[in-house]
């Protein structure tokens, strides 16, 4: 006889136990039925009189998609069904879905819940079935943060070690923030310099013409720079965005800053 397992979940920051709902899965089925996040499209080019096509690369064009069934022991009233539908379905943008399952270690999906189907027993609504459509082929881990200061540092450049556990075999672009410290005498302005020794020591991420107290935020993934100064900072940026390799990374920071913050979110192939 098949057994089933139940998991609480959170969607858009709201816990499912507010409505006494749990995700239901059976022992002979998977929680993540559908397209696995390891699926790739291989790009090749065939040439006349060549039996072997040229390999041009690969891309993960398919987003992660799977079905979920969730319900509760007591029938769902019409009022509760309306509140549950407003919470889960037809939302204006991607929302965070966290399944409270031990082996997921806090990973979450950025997703839409679509195609809702109420399930009835004896004419009463006890459960719902829907399709989860994510914004990428991956689930995301909890955000990691590294911060500090180089003011009065004993050694320059400052070494910063980061281990990127992502399953994705591509670069990961972190979010960084820094506040400039006092310029080095006799120079009136400073240059912020950071590089990933593990990636390419000659590939500097740098911004020049910065003054003490300048606060800069860089979203390397979206390639957006904001700061508290006046004018355009882009002419002083070297156009090399900071990036992390999968696995071990050794970063160096060679600038006097009163604060630096590095944030990144790892990506996991939970769907297979």
N, C-alpha and C positions, 0 to 999 in steps of 0.2 A: 504494500500500500504506500503510495507516495506521501511524503511529508512536505510541508511548506515552511518557509522561513520568513520572518517579518523584520523590517528595518525601518526605524524612524528616519525622517529626512528633514532638511530645511530648504526652503525656496524663497529667494529674495529676502533672506534674513528672518523669515517667519518659520518657527518649528512646526512640524506636522502634528505633534501631540496636542496642539491647540485645538485641532478638530478630531483628535484620537485616530488619525490616519497613519497607516503603515504600508510600506512597499511590500508586496507579497511575491515570492518566487518559490518554485518547487524544486525539489532535490534533483530531478532529472532534467532541469532546464537551467539556463544561464540568466543572470541578472542583466547581462548586456548582450541580448540577441540583436543582430543587425550587422551593419558594416563595421569591421574592425578598424582601429586607428592605425594599423600597420599597413593598410592597403595603399599601394602606390601605382602611379601611371608611369610606365617606362617610355621614354622618348627616344626613338631611333630614326635613322635615315638610311634607306636602301639606295645603292648605287649600281648602275649597269655593270655587268661582268664582275661583280663582287658578291660572293655568296654570303658573306658575313656583313650584316648591317652595322653602321657606325652608331655607337652609343653616345647620345647627346646629353643625357641626364635623366633625372626622374623628378616627379612632383607628386605631392600628396593633395590631390584636388578634392577628394571625397571627405566631407566632414563626418564626424562620428554621429551615428544615429542608432537608436535602439528603442524598444518598447518597454513601458513600465505599467504594472498593475498595482494599484493601491486601494485599500479599503479599510473597513473597521468592523467590529463585532456587532454593533448596533446599526439599524437602518439609518440612512442619511435623509433627513427631512428636506422639504423643499427650500426652506430658508437657509439651512446649512449648505445645500447644494449650490445655491446662488452665491453664497460667500466663498465657497471653495472654488467655484468656477471663476469668480472675479480675481481671486488670489493667484490661481495657477495658469489660466488660459487667456489668450487674447491680449497679452501684455504688449506694451509699446516698444520694448527692446529686449535684448538678451538679459537673462537674470541668472544668478548663481544658484545651482542645485548641488547640495551636499548630501550624500547618502551616508548615514551614520553606521557604517560597516567597518569593523575593526581593521581589516586588511587594506582599506583605502587610505589610512593614515592622514585624514584631513583633506584629501584631494577633492576637487569640486569640478563641476561642468558649467560652462557659460552657455546658456541654452534657451531655447523656446520649448514649451510643451504644447503640442498641437494634436489635432484629430482626437479630441476627447470622446470617449464612448462610455456612458454609464452602464453598469452591469447590475442586473436585477436577479433576485431569488424570491420566488413566490410573489412577484409583483412589487417587491420592495427593493430600493436601491441600496446596495451594500458596498459597492466598489466602483472604480473607474479604471479605464484603460486608455493610455495615450502614447504618443510618439515623442521622444526626446530628440531634438535636432540641435546639435552644438554648433558653435561658431568656428570650430577647427577640428582637426583629427585627434585632438588630445584632451585629456583632463589636466587641470592645473593644481600644483601643490600650494601650500600656504606661502604667502610672501615672506621672503628672507631679507633681512636688513643688516647691513654692516655700517658702522659709523665711528667717527673719531675726530682727532685734530692732529695737525702737525706742528702747532705752535710749541716752541721749545723742544722739538724732536731731537733725539740724540743722534740719529742717523738719517741722512738724506741720500737717495730717495727712500721714502717709506714703503716697505713691502706689505702688500695686502693679499692674503691667500683666499681664494674662493674655489669651492668644489661644486661644479654644476652637475647635478644628478639627473638632468633631463634625459628622457629616452630619445628625444629628437636629435637626429644626426646633422644638426645645422647650428649656426651661430645663435646665441641668445643675447639680446640687446638690453642692458639694464637701464634703470632710471637712476640718475645721480643728481645730487644737490651739493653745492659747496658755498662757503662764505669766505671771501679773501681775507687773509691776515695782512700784516704790515709789509709793504714792499721791501725788498732787500736793498740796503744802502749801496750806492747813491742813486738807484733807479727810482723814478717817480711812480712808475706803474709796474705791474707784475704780469706774468704769463702763467696760466694754469696748465700743467702738463701731467698727463697720466697715460700709461701704455700697458699693454698686456704682453709681458715677456714671453709667455707660452705661445702666443699667437704670432706676433711679429714685433720684435723689439724696435724696429725702425718705424713702426706705424704709430705715431703719436696722436693722441687726442689732446688738442691744445687750443686755448683761447687767450689772446694777448690783449694788451691795453686795459687791464683790469686794475681797479684801485681798491684800497683797504675798505672793507665793509660791503663790497659788491656781492650780492647774493644771486647765484645762477642756478637754474633748474634745467636739466637736459633729459628729455625723453628720447633715448637713442633708438627705440623701436619705431616711434612715430616721427622721429627726426624733427623735433620741436625744441627750441631753446627760448627760455624766458629769463628775464633778469630785472633788477630793480633800478637800472640805470636809464639814462636818456639817450635816444638815438638807436642806431642799428648795430647790433653786436656781430652780425653775420660776417662782415668783411674781416673781422679779426679771428674767425674760426677757420681751422685748417681743413674742414669738410671731411674729417675721418671720424666716424662714429665709433664709440667704444663698444666692444663686443666680447662675448665669452665663448670659449670652446666647450664642447661636452667634456666633462671630467675636470681635471685639475687645471687651475688658472693662477698664475702669479702676476699680480698687477703691481706697478710702481707709481707712486705719487711724489712728484718732485716740486712741490709748491707749498708755500707757507699759507695754510688755511686754518681758520679758527674752528671750522666744522666741515666735515664731509659725510655724506650719506649715500650709500649704494643700496638699491633695492632691485630684486629680481624675483621672478616667479618661474619655477621649473615646470616642465611639460612632460606628461606621462602617457604611455600607450596602454591605458587601462582596458580599452575595448578589444584588444587582441592584436 
